[in-house]
Amino acid sequence: MWRQDGSNTPSCSACEDTPLIARMICVADSFDAMNSNRVYRKKLSREQILAEIEKNKGKQFGPNVADIFLKLITEGKIEWE
């Protein structure tokens, strides 16, 4: 999976050129994974998910995309159980 910090690729010279949609999908897919029960673990709590997204801004997630995602959640525009 794409990572903002380029740690999954040999060279990250093109990280700035990664399409916005790819950065958005990265956050959404990670959110979905953390919010889903898995064979090896239960889904994470709301607090754990928000903390993971915050912690990984600029690493796994594009900072601007992560900030917008977190804002949409805190404003109630993204709802989940």
N, C-alpha and C positions, 0 to 999 in steps of 0.2 A: 504494500500500500504506500502511496505517496506520503512523504513526511516533509513538513516545512523546513526542518533543519538539514535535510538531505542525507541523514544518516543511513538511509536504506539504499543509496545509490553511490557509485564510485566518485561521481563529480556532481556538485550541486550548482554549477554555474548557471543553470537555467531555472532555478527555483523561482526567481522573480517572474519568470515568464509562464509559470504554470497557470493554466486557465482558471478563472474564478470558479467555474462550475466544478472543477476537480477539487478545489479547496473546500467548497461547500459540501460536496459528497463525502469527503473525508470526515468532516465533523458529524454529518448526519448518520453515516454508517457506523462510526464509533459510538455515537449516542445510542443507536439502535442496539448494537452489540452489548453495551453496558446495561441497557434497559430490558434485556431479554434473559430469561432463564437459559442456562447452558447445561450440558450433561455434567460438566465439571464444577459448576458453581451456580448459585442463585443470582438473580439480577441484583444489581447494586441499588442502594438507596438513592433517593433524590439528592441528598447532600453529597454522597460519594461521587455521583455522576458529575454534578456541578464542580466539585473540587478537582476531579480528574481533567475536565475540560480546561479549567482555569490553570492548573498546574502545567498542562502541556501546550499552552499558547506559545507560539514561536518555536516549538519543538516539533510536536506531531501535527499541530494545527496552525493554520495561518492566523496571526493575532487578530486581525480585523474581522475575519469571519467568525472566530470563536467569540469575540466581544459581541458581535451582533446576535449570534445564537444565544448567548447567555442573557442578553438584554431582552430578547423576545420571550425567553422563558420567564424571567423575573417580572415582565410586564403582563404575563398571562396570555400572550399571543400564541405560544406553543403550549399545549396542554398535554399531560400524560398522567396515567394512573400510577 
